[in-house]
């Protein structure tokens, strides 16, 4: 069995929660966006109930960030953090063409190496 991929958030056994943030960047102020994204990732990691994050962005500006949390309450607390609220305002005004936020309860997970499921 190989070591876990460090690109994947180390989540516990379910249940837990995930916030799916799908966005399209407008391409403006890349340095400012990168600084804010790094600051928010570091700040989120210090929040109670935070489990991890995974993020990708395509060349077309569409990105998906998944943040994992122990509870809906932890998500609500993170949403209310003043610096996070300020980053959201900047995002709407300066960096995003559009975005969608989805919140889901994870009830099951499995891995390629640990799955006994049969795929057709």
C-alpha positions in Angstrom: 0.0 0.0 0.0 1.4 3.4 -1.0 1.6 6.5 1.2 -1.4 8.8 1.1 -1.3 11.5 -1.6 -0.3 14.8 0.2 -2.6 16.7 -2.3 -5.6 15.1 -0.7 -7.0 16.5 2.6 -6.6 13.9 5.4 -10.2 13.6 6.4 -11.5 11.4 9.2 -14.1 8.7 8.8 -17.5 10.2 8.0 -19.6 11.9 8.9 -18.2 15.4 8.3 -19.0 18.4 6.1 -17.6 19.9 3.0 -17.9 23.4 1.5 -17.5 23.3 -2.3 -16.5 26.7 -3.7 -16.6 26.7 -7.5 -15.5 30.0 -9.1 -14.4 31.7 -12.3 -11.7 34.3 -11.8 -11.6 37.4 -13.9 -7.8 37.4 -14.3 -7.3 40.8 -12.6 -4.9 41.4 -9.8 -3.3 38.0 -9.7 -0.7 39.0 -7.0 -3.4 40.4 -4.7 -5.6 37.3 -5.2 -2.7 34.9 -4.5 -1.8 36.8 -1.3 -5.4 36.7 -0.1 -5.9 33.1 -1.0 -2.7 32.1 0.9 -3.7 34.2 3.9 -7.2 32.6 4.0 -5.9 29.1 3.7 -3.6 29.7 6.6 -6.4 31.3 8.7 -8.9 28.6 7.9 -6.4 26.0 9.0 -6.4 27.6 12.5 -10.2 27.5 12.9 -11.9 25.1 15.2 -13.4 22.2 13.3 -11.2 22.6 10.2 -10.1 19.3 8.7 -8.3 20.2 5.5 -8.6 21.7 2.0 -8.1 20.7 -1.7 -8.0 23.2 -4.5 -7.5 23.3 -8.3 -7.8 25.9 -11.0 -7.8 25.5 -14.7 -6.2 27.7 -17.3 -9.7 29.0 -18.2 -10.0 30.6 -14.7 -12.5 28.1 -13.3 -11.4 26.7 -9.9 -12.8 24.4 -7.3 -11.9 24.5 -3.6 -13.1 22.0 -1.2 -12.8 22.7 2.5 -13.6 20.0 5.1 -15.2 20.7 8.5 -16.3 18.7 11.5 -19.8 20.4 11.6 -22.1 22.9 10.1 -21.4 25.1 13.2 -17.7 25.1 12.4 -18.6 26.2 8.8 -20.8 29.0 10.1 -18.1 30.2 12.5 -15.6 30.3 9.7 -18.0 32.3 7.5 -18.4 34.9 10.2 -14.6 35.4 10.8 -14.0 39.1 10.0 -10.9 38.6 7.8 -12.8 35.9 5.8 -15.8 38.3 5.3 -13.4 40.9 4.1 -11.8 38.5 1.6 -15.3 37.6 0.3 -16.0 41.3 -0.3 -12.7 41.6 -2.2 -13.5 38.5 -4.2 -16.9 39.8 -5.3 -15.6 43.3 -6.1 -12.2 42.5 -7.6 -11.4 38.8 -8.5 -14.4 36.7 -9.5 -16.7 36.8 -12.5 -19.0 34.3 -10.7 -19.0 31.7 -8.1 -21.2 29.0 -6.4 -21.0 27.8 -2.8 -22.4 24.4 -1.9 -22.4 22.8 1.5 -22.7 19.1 1.9 -22.8 16.4 4.6 -20.3 13.6 3.8 -21.7 10.3 4.8 -19.4 7.9 3.0 -15.9 7.9 1.6 -13.6 5.3 0.1 -10.2 5.3 -1.7 -9.0 3.6 -4.8 -6.6 1.4 -2.8 -9.1 0.7 0.0 -12.2 0.1 -2.1 -13.7 -3.3 -2.6 -16.3 -1.9 -5.0 -16.4 -3.4 -8.5 -16.3 -0.9 -11.3 -17.6 -1.7 -14.8 
